[in-house]
Amino acid sequence: MTYVVTENCIECKFTDCVEVCPVDCFYEGENTLVIHPDECIDCGVCEPECPADAISPDTEPGMEQWVEFNRKFSEVWPVIVSQKEPMPNADERDGEPDKMNKYFSEKPGEGG
């Protein structure tokens, strides 16, 4: 099992999760985060830390696409290990449907 970041992180990018990750397996895009599925040790400490409820185990139905999404972008984006401010409209965007098609950016974040 591994944990993955799902669509609700897009345009929210709360980083509470990176502070508790013991193996630094989070990677930062311009407006979302991902978890490298091969680096995640399945400890689960990140899941309850996410205010947007955007982290799920890959054992939930429909997670296959998110495992591949997380794998793809964790291989090209920089690692993030320190908490940062969320996106400016995070509270308004939390829970908004279809964020992948509306807002997702493939650009890397700053990492750090």
C-alpha positions as CSV (number, residue, x, y, z in Angstrom):
1,M,0.0,0.0,0.0
2,T,1.0,3.6,-0.6
3,Y,-0.6,7.0,0.0
4,V,-1.3,9.4,-2.9
5,V,-2.4,13.0,-3.2
6,T,-5.7,13.4,-5.0
7,E,-7.5,16.2,-6.9
8,N,-8.5,18.3,-4.0
9,C,-4.9,19.4,-3.3
10,I,-4.9,21.3,-6.6
11,E,-5.1,25.1,-5.9
12,C,-5.1,24.4,-2.1
13,K,-1.6,23.0,-1.6
14,F,-1.7,22.8,2.2
15,T,1.7,21.6,3.2
16,D,1.0,20.4,6.8
17,C,1.6,16.8,5.4
18,V,5.3,17.4,4.5
19,E,6.2,18.4,8.0
20,V,5.2,15.0,9.4
21,C,6.5,12.8,6.6
22,P,9.5,10.8,8.0
23,V,10.9,9.9,4.5
24,D,10.5,13.2,2.6
25,C,8.5,11.6,-0.2
26,F,6.4,14.7,-1.1
27,Y,7.1,16.7,-4.3
28,E,5.9,20.2,-5.2
29,G,4.2,21.4,-8.3
30,E,3.2,25.0,-8.9
31,N,-0.3,24.4,-7.4
32,T,-0.4,20.9,-5.9
33,L,1.7,18.3,-4.2
34,V,2.3,14.6,-5.0
35,I,3.8,11.6,-3.1
36,H,6.3,9.4,-4.7
37,P,4.6,6.0,-4.5
38,D,7.9,4.0,-4.3
39,E,9.3,6.2,-1.5
40,C,6.2,6.2,0.7
41,I,6.5,3.8,3.6
42,D,2.8,3.6,4.2
43,C,3.0,5.0,7.7
44,G,-0.2,7.1,7.1
45,V,0.9,10.1,9.3
46,C,0.3,12.5,6.5
47,E,-3.3,11.6,5.8
48,P,-4.9,13.1,8.9
49,E,-2.7,16.2,8.7
50,C,-4.3,17.3,5.3
51,P,-6.9,20.0,5.9
52,A,-8.3,19.4,2.4
53,D,-8.7,15.6,2.9
54,A,-6.6,15.2,-0.3
55,I,-4.5,12.2,0.7
56,S,-5.8,8.7,0.3
57,P,-4.5,5.1,0.5
58,D,-4.1,3.5,-2.9
59,T,-6.4,0.7,-1.7
60,E,-9.5,2.9,-2.1
61,P,-11.5,2.4,-5.3
62,G,-10.4,4.5,-8.3
63,M,-7.0,5.3,-6.9
64,E,-5.0,3.7,-9.8
65,Q,-5.1,7.0,-11.8
66,W,-3.8,8.9,-8.8
67,V,-1.0,6.5,-8.2
68,E,0.2,7.1,-11.8
69,F,-0.3,10.8,-11.5
70,N,1.7,11.0,-8.3
71,R,4.5,8.8,-9.8
72,K,4.7,10.8,-13.0
73,F,5.1,14.2,-11.3
74,S,7.2,13.1,-8.4
75,E,9.9,12.1,-10.9
76,V,10.1,15.6,-12.3
77,W,9.1,18.0,-9.5
78,P,11.4,19.0,-6.6
79,V,11.1,17.5,-3.2
80,I,9.4,19.6,-0.5
81,V,10.3,19.0,3.2
82,S,9.2,22.3,4.9
83,Q,5.7,23.7,5.5
84,K,4.8,26.7,3.4
85,E,1.7,29.0,3.1
86,P,-1.2,27.4,1.1
87,M,-2.4,28.8,-2.2
88,P,-4.1,32.2,-1.8
89,N,-7.6,30.9,-2.6
90,A,-7.1,27.6,-0.8
91,D,-10.1,27.9,1.5
92,E,-12.5,28.8,-1.4
93,R,-11.1,26.1,-3.7
94,D,-11.3,23.3,-1.0
95,G,-13.8,20.8,-2.2
96,E,-14.5,22.4,-5.6
97,P,-15.2,19.8,-8.2
98,D,-13.2,19.2,-11.5
99,K,-10.1,21.0,-10.3
100,M,-7.9,18.9,-12.5
101,N,-9.4,20.3,-15.7
102,K,-9.9,23.8,-14.4
103,Y,-6.6,24.5,-12.6
104,F,-3.9,21.8,-12.8
105,S,-0.4,23.0,-13.8
106,E,2.4,20.7,-14.8
107,K,5.0,23.4,-13.8
108,P,7.2,22.5,-10.9
109,G,7.1,24.3,-7.6
110,E,10.1,25.7,-5.7
111,G,10.6,22.7,-3.4
112,G,12.5,23.1,-0.2
